[in-house]
Amino acid sequence: MKQLKFISTIILAVMFATVLGCASTSRQESTGEYLDDSVITTKVKASIFNEPSLKSAEINVKTFKGEVQLSGFVSTEADGKNAVDVARSVKGVKSVRNDMRIKSRQ
């Protein structure tokens, strides 16, 4: 009987630690959130790549808890706005932060 109680306690402790280890905080994502963000990032990248006016743009995409950050370089301000609009249209995107810069022409 003591062994059964001991084993049950160990199993419960491991389960509790697992649940806490996968919980998200304001600075950390849970495993599920990480996977969701990976899918959003891939969809945003594909959408930007499939947009004809943005093919030559150098845009990086990162996602954290549904917030997409666009960084890199675009040719014009209109291209930057277009990239933000494309990113916002992707399902699952909560907000878009535009950190893109306009390429200087020399």
N, C-alpha and C positions, 0 to 999 in steps of 0.2 A: 504494500500500500504506500509506503514511504517513497519507493522508487517511482511509482506512478505519479505521485504528487510532485516529486522533483523534476521528472521529465516534462510534466505539464507546465511547470513554472518556467523551465528553460525554453520550451516552445513558445510560450506566451511572451517571454522577454525578447526572443529573437523576432517575433512578429511585430512587437511594439517598436523595436529599434528600426526595423525595416520601414515601417510606416512613417516614423519620424524622419528617417533618412531621405525619404522621397518627397517630403513636404516642401512646399515652396515658401520663400520669404520674399521681401521686397527686392533683395539683391540676388536671389538665387531662383532658378526655375526648377520645377519638379521634372521628372523624366517625361511625363506626358506633355508638359508645356514645351520642353525642349524639342520633342518630336513635332509638335504642332508648328512651332516656329521654324523648324527646318523645312517643313512642307510649304509654309508661307513664303520663306526666302526663295525656295526653288520656283514657286509659281510667279513671284514678282520678277525674278531674273528672266524667266521664260517670256513673260509678258513684255518686259522692256526689250528683250532681244527681238521679239516678233513685231515690235513697233518700227516701221520703216525709217522714221525720222531719227530714231535713237540708235541705229545699228552701229554707228561709228563712235558713239559716246563711251566713255570709260566710267561706268557707274558701278559702284560696289554696293551690295545690299546686305544688311544685317538686321535680324529681328530678335526682339526680346519682349516676351509676354504680349505679342501681338502688335507691338510698336515697331514699325519699319524705319530704319535709318538709311537714307540714300547719301552716299558720299562719292567723291571722284570729280570728274570733269565732264562738262557738256559744252557744246559750241556756242549756244545762245541761251538767253534767259527763257525764251519760249520752250526750248528743249528741256530745260530744268522743270518748268511748270508741267510740261507734257509727261515727264517721267513721274512726277508726283501724282498726277491724275491717273496714270496707268497703275501705279502702286496702290492707290486708294481703291481702285476698282476690283482688286483681288479679294476674294472671299476670305474672311478671317482677319483682315488688316483692321486694327483698331484706330491707329493714327500713323501719320508719316512725318518724319523729321527730315527736312531738306538741308543737308550739309554739303551740297554740291557747289563747285566753283566753275566759273566760266573760263574757258581756255583763252589765254591772251594770244592774239594773232601778231606774229612778228615777221 
